């Protein structure tokens, strides 16, 4: 398995979510997609007016910015280089700027290194590109550092480590449940990993539409992490249905989609997903170019 097997499914999960991203009305999503979401679509909310089917959301854009930064700065993780590259991306992008992006960029322009206090899971979600370069402790340290650039909430920073540990366990051959248990057993400073995993596991065993409403569809980590885990557990053996169902749930499906795609990709590899999903990504050529030199075997 190579880094493509994780990174491309993650970006697919983000792009597949673009159509209904940040729509919280389940009946509206059902009307828009009566047969489910199995193809990319133009955004139906007002947040991404410049985006088209196959594009990444602004979260996926940041994941690609991280891949660009890794390519430009080979070797060990360089936080100052990432800060500079991320700020360049944030200044130039025409995509939607969320609160964490706006506040962090304001701080950088003022000469500060202080992140926002956002607890949105998206700060952790963009770390997926780090699998192109790092493993082990270096991966965990870089995942935490890249998150902390923009998101100062300790649970979000711990969440990046949790998902890095879970994906690493999957690459080593663990099943989904075993990998999540292993990642949750680590003693995090702030993340209630076992509690959130238990909530996700319980939700995966019930009616997911109802359970998702109980867990919460928002971008905030206390909602988004358990729901992402519920989706991963419920659809461990059907990754295509998993990414589709995540998008159909709505809310902040893109932050979940990046991490869900990462986990299901680590479990099954890129070959488990329709080839057209890779080919029809607007950034497919750019992604393949960025990963070309990082196509070493991970497991």
Secondary structure, DSSP 8 states (H G I E B T S, - for coil): -BTHHHHHHHHHHHHHTTTTTT---HHHHHHHTTT---S-----SSS-TT--TT---HHHHHHHHHHHHHHHS-SS--HHHHHHHHHHHHHH--S---HHHHHHHHHHHTT----B---BTHHHHGGGGGGGT--HHHHHHHHHHHHHTTB--HHHHHHHHHHHHHHHHHHTT--HHHHHHHHHTS--SS--HHHHHHHHHHHHTS-HHHHHHHH--SSBHHHHHHHHHHHHHHTTT-HHHHHHHHHHH-SSHHHHHHHHHHHHHHHH-GGGS-HHHHHT-TTHHHHHHHHHTT--B--
